[in-house]
């Protein structure tokens, strides 16, 4: 069969597997995961152009149904994609479900299709006996880049000044090129079986030494990531790798030496993983090991609360979930005050358990499809482990170990594009290597058809890919790079508003840009006090931005509360222009959507304060104080209410309580509370003086 695209297909897949874990870009709002997802989408669209051209050349003889019957894992993946599409249609945030949320690891429907495309591409290439080795070498190259870069970070030799994505005990947990230390740990856990397999099959002593050195370095870095889930994943991966290698050796008596090699490799790996115990990392490592079984430890307890929230989402949306990758959009409604206390003003983008995450975002249909994918991937590895070829059986051990590490890691974490792409390629190899010899690449086409794609077919494939690439990749990229210019600018700065206005114009479907634009304009309006017309103009633009954000995400209570806050400021400035009932309606709806959101309740309290609606402001502030007793801001609001009601003694007492509580970074509000406290004390003194004068006057009367 004529397959001119196979070398190009191999190059694209291997390029993606090598570069996706390694690349990052400083010019986006999120420097790691977003560039990786966009790179994947671009590469997959190139694959799609090739596939479309070849399909057009053979269209009358395509046998898709026959191919899927021979590939049950592929059919399960297609079922999962169908579930993803269905969940996107009913999503509470369709924009997020399609495009993902760049700064929150939510990759969206386009990444789900991209990862699936890598599976089918890898499956079609698996008939080449060298394919798994090529995939493994690509992953090994990416591993080398990621671990060496993380080593530079640990040694403080990185030329780029990063804010660490995670810390433990005041110590930075550096991510290498994988966005977070947990993801770096998972990638290491997945690739260790592949590196050990490459070392085992290498004919050169130098190659074996390089693989062994990289494995030991990676395991030391894995220990230093302090990722408990990755530790467990690595242990599971090495265990599965060792068992399957033992089985492969047992089936071929002449290869018993391979078992000894595996045991030696495992012992060396264990020693490398324990090496950081001899460094200053020892206290942190021992503490982290102790926390594995401590469910009351804050990060573990927060994860349990996150799981409970995901289960509640699934209960409320049992069939199709809240929407593909829309977990972060739904979470604020399920966030409890206890979660606020552990991680203030944070909404996780994932459930940190892939089973709960899938059932929450894609419902029962998605869960069934995902379980089928896992079961059938295991079946494919097991079939490969029974293959007549000893080389294939050993390859199955490596792929099985990597996939086991991936699965175990996802029980306490979630899939990112780097780990998902590698898992898809390995599963594709396992499914493809066990096909019959007659089912060669392109088996979805009737045998004996050597139709070459015509120039028209190539032009059509390329044109379709470009048409899809522009809205799916180019526009999100341009919008995000425009928004990134606001990263280091004050919230009230006109430059920040300009950056988000441009981003919102490029990607009008993304509520994030509209919301951030509104926040900048509202903050700018608060800084303008002398010029009422300029203040009104800023408020009008902020109102328009928040109205757009609430149209895109109607279930977002905080954006609705911000809209109500703008309306309150407009009503205070021009009472006839904005009726009070409209302000009250928006605040009531925001509180209904997110009744336990400290930000929503505070926005209501302060909005009513600006309107001098003291009863409504007090009610919102007291509700917030009851839910979050350590939070200073609602008590400060109650103190201001007392000042407005001419009760300086009550105001001073309440404000003194507020000044002893946690402001959660609200430095400006704390400074205002101190001024209000001084004012309350001053008014108390004036009242006391007036009372004294009155007493003297009365006592002097005849």
C-alpha positions, 0 to 999 in steps of 0.5 A: 500500500502506498503510504507516503505520509508515514515518515512525516507522520512519524516525525510529527508524532515523535516531535510532539512527544519530545517537545510538548513536555519541554516547551514553555513560553514567558509571553503567555498568562500561564507559561507552561501548560497553555503553550503545550496545549496550543503546540499539540493542537497545531501538530494534530491539525497537521496530522488531520490535514494529512489524514484528510488528503489520504481519506479523500483519495480513498473515500469510496473504500473507507472501512471505518466500522471494520477498523473499529471492530478490530480496535475496541480501545479505539472505539472506547476512545471515540465513545469518550470523545462523543461524551466530551462533545455531549457534555460540551453542548450542555456545559455551564461554560461552553467556551471553557469546555471547547477552548479550556481555561489557559491558566487553570490546566483545563485543556478543553475539548480541543486537547481531548481530540488532540490526545486521541489523535495521537493514539490513532496515529501511534496505533497506525505506526505500531506495525513497525517493530522499532516504533515503541523504541522511538516513542521511548527515546522521544520520552527519554529526551523530554525527560532529560530536558525536564529533569536537568532544567529542574536540577538547575532550579533546585540549584538556583542556577536557572537564568529565569526568575520564577515564582515557584508554583508550589512550596512545602515548609517554605521550600520551593518545589520546582516544576522543571518544564512541567508547570508543577512539581506534581506533574514533573513527578508523574512524568518521571514515574511514567518514563522510568520503565521506558528508560529501564527498558531502553537500557536493557535492550541497548547493545552499547555499554555507553547507551546503557550507562547514559540510560542508567544515569538518567534514571537515577538522576530522575528518581532523585529529582522525583524524591525532591518534588515531594509529590506523594502521588508521583511516588506511589505512581512510580512504585506501581509503574516499577512493580508492573514493569518488573512483573511483566519483565519477569513473565517475559523472561519466564516464557523464554528460558534463554533470557533468564538473565533479563530478570537479574538485570531488572532486579539490579535496575530496581535496586539501583533505582531504589538507591537513587530515590533514597539519595536525597535523604542524605541531603538537606532535603531530609526533614522535608522528605520525612515529613512528606512521607509521614503525611501520606497516611495523615488525612488531617494534614491541610493539603490532604484535607483540602483534597478530600473537600475537593473530592466531596465537591466533585461528588456533589457536582456529579449528583446534581448533574448525573448524566452529562456533568457540568461540562467538559473541563468546566470544573473550575466554573462549577466549583465556587458553588460547591466551595465550603467555608472550611475550604476557604479556611484552608485555601483562601479565595482559590478554586481548583481547576480539577478534582485531583482524582480523575474518576471524580473529575470525569463523573463531575464534568462528563457525568455517567456517560463519560465515566463509563467511557473512561472506565472502558478506556482504562480496561481496554488499555490494560487488555491491550497491554496484557495481549502484547505481554503474551505476544510470540515475540520476546521483544514485544513482550518486553516492550509491553512490560515498559508500556504497561509500567508507564501506563500503570504509573499514569493511572495510579497518579491520576487517582490523586492528581489529573491528566496534563497534556504531557502525561496524556500524550505519552499515555496515548502513544503507548496505548496506541502501540499496545493496541496496534502491535497485537493486530494481525499482520494483514492489518497494517497501517491504513487498515481502515481502507480496503486492501489493494488500494494504492491511490495517491492523494491528488494536489486537490486533496492535499490543498483541501486538507491543508485548507481545512486545517488552516480554517480550524487552526485560526479560531482554535489556536491562533486567536486564543494564542493572540488573546492570551499573549495580549492579556499577558501584558497585564501580568505585572501592571497595577489592577487600576492601571489603564494599561491593564484595562487596555491589555484585557480590552484587546484580549476580549476583542480577539476572543470575545467568547472568553469570559475571563478577559471580559471579567478582568477588563471589568475589574480593572475599570472598576478599580480605576473608577474607585481611584477617580474622585474629583471628575464625576464624568470620568468616573461615570465613563469608567463605570459604564465600560466596567458595566458593559464588560461584566454584562458580557461576562455574565452572559457568557457564564450565567452561573458565575456568582462573583461576576454577577456580584461585580456587576451589581457592585458597578451598578451600586456605584452608578446609582450612588453617582446618578440615582435616577440612572440606575434603580435600586431594585436592579442593584438589589436584584443582581446582588440577590442573584449573585448570593443565590448562585454562590451563597458561601462565597466571601467575595460575593457577600463582601461585594454586596456589603460594600455596594450597599454601604456606598448607597447608605443602605445600612440595613442591607449592608449589615445583613450581608456583612454579618452573614459573611462574618458568621461564615468566616469568623476569622475574616477581618473585612466583614467586621470592618464593614459592620463598624462602618455601618455603625459610624454611618448610624452615628454609633461611634462606640459600637463602631470603635469596638467592632473595628478594633475586633476587625483589626485583630483578624485576618485581612487575607492580603487586603492591605488597603482595606486594613488601612481604611479600617484604621482610619475609621477606627480613629474617626470613631474614637474621635467622635466618641471624644466629641460626644463625651465632651458635648455630654460634659458641657451639657451637664455643666450647663444644667448644673449651673442653672438656678 
